[in-house]
Amino acid sequence: MSIDSQNRICRGLLFVTLLFLFSTGCNTSQPDRVLDRHLEKYRKVYLVKSKGDPRKVTPRILSRLQLAGFNTTEIPFEEVKKVKKEAEENGVNEPILVCFVACVSSRDVVLDNLYTFQTIQIDFCDLEKGELVFRASKFDYYSVLPENAELNRLFVQVSDKFFPGQPNPFKIKK
């Protein structure tokens, strides 16, 4: 076999390998991030309203947080500092979370105008420390799951992490 043929084969294998890596890397779910091992101590959550929420994702997150078992209140972003100050002044003993949601939706005309998340990230931050304690996220350039189904999949993770040992309302019964 000539050196020229060997070079072509090597370049071809490299191209196929890179193509495979790029194609699989763009549709994998992002692993959830747990930075605090004591997530079960959190029960109070302030959900920050998203500015410009045409798909009405924030109310759907709010209802799922409540279904999971959190005591949830929706607040505008500007009130986060006010809530923190009030908690410090009142000497609140229980830890409080602030939940932020960021997402990008797309409409698939092929699948009957189905709206899907290309990406969604739900961050839970400790109000007192200001640190991220949990993240549930998903990135899929071409998703076929409807938004509500994807939210339920993410909240399976949230419910399992924050309420271990309790029945998970988001798991499908078989």
N, C-alpha and C positions, 0 to 999 in steps of 0.2 A: 504494500500500500504506500502510495507516495505521501510525502510530507504535506503537500497541498490538500490532498484528500483528508488527511488526519486533522488539519487545521479547520477545514469546513465542518467536519463532524463535531469537533470540539466547540466551535462557534454555534452550531445548531443545537447541541445539547445545552449550552449555556443559555441560549435564547429561550428554549423550551422551559428550562428551570426557572428563569426569571419571569417568564409569562405565567407559570403556575403560581409562583410566590406572589406576584402582584394581584392575580385574580382571586386568590384565596384570602389575601390580607385585607381586601376591601369589603368583605362581607362577613367578617367574624364579629361576634359580639364582644364588646369590651368587658373584661372581667370586673366584677364589682369590687370596690375598694373598701376594706374595713380597716380603719386606723385605730379604732378603740374597741377593745375586747368586751366592754361592758355596755353593749347597746340596749340591753333589756331594761336599763334604768331610765331610759328616756320615754316619756309618755305625752308630754306637751310639745306641740309643733306649731310654729307660726309659718304658714305658707305665704311666700312673697308673691304677690300678683305680678304676672308677666305683663310688661308693657306691649301693646300691640299683639293681642292674642286672638287673631281672627278665627282660629280653629277651636276656640274655647277649650283649651287643654287644661288650664288652671282649675276650673270647676270639676273636671273629671279627676284630676289629681287629688283635689280636696275630698271628694266623695270616697276615693279609694283609701286615703289616709284614715278617714273616719271608720271605714269598714274594717281596716286592719286593726284598729283599736286605739288609735291616737286621739288625744284631745286636741283638735285642730282649730286654728283661727286663721283666717285669710287677712293679710295686711298689705298695704302698699309698701314699696321699697323704702320710701322716705321715713316710715315709722319704725324701722328696725332699731335705730339708735334710741328712739323714745322707749320702746319696749324693753331694751336692755337697761336703760337708766331706771325705769320703773321697777324692774326685777331686782336691781341692786339696792334701790331705796327701800323696797318692801322686804328685803332679806329672804327671797324665795329660796327654799332649801332644795327643791327638786330641779334637776338639770333640764334645760329647755333647748329645743332644736329650732333652727331656722331652715326652711326647705326652699331651695331655688330650683327652678326648672328652666331648661333651655332645650329647644327642639327645632327641627326643620322638617316640615311635611311636604309631600309632593302628591300630586294627583295622577293616577294612572288611568288614562282614557281607555286602554285596552281592557282593563278589568272593571268595566262599568263605573268609571269615575270614582274608584276607590281611593281614599286618602290613606297614605302610609307614612310612617316616620322614616326619613332617611337617617336621621340621628336624633337621639333624645338623651338627655343627661339630667338626672335628679340627684341633687347634692343636699346632704343633711349636715349642717354645721352646728357646733355647740355654741349657744348664744353667749355664754360667759367667756369661754376661751377664744372664740372666734376661729376655731379650727374645724376642718373637714373631718367628720367622723365616719361617714358612709357615702358611697356613690353607687348608684345603679345607672348603667348607661348601655346604649346600644348604637352601633353604627352599621348601616347596611345601605350601600349605594342604591341597590334595587331590591326593595322589600316587597313582599306580597301579603304580609299580614296587615289587616286593618289596624288603625290606631288603637282602638279599644282593646283588641286582642294583645297588641304589643304592650300596652299599659298593664294589662293583667299579668303578662309574663314577667315584667319588671317588678310588680308588686308581690309576686311569689317570693322573689329574693328579699324584698324589703320586709315582708311579714315573717319570713323564716329567720332573718337576722335579728330583728327587734323583738320578736315574740317567740323565742324558741320553746318547743314543747307544747305549744298551743295549736289548735286546729287552724290551718291556713285557709281563709275564705277564698283565695285566688287559685288554689289547686283544683283541677278538674277531677271530679270523682269518677272512678272507673267502675 
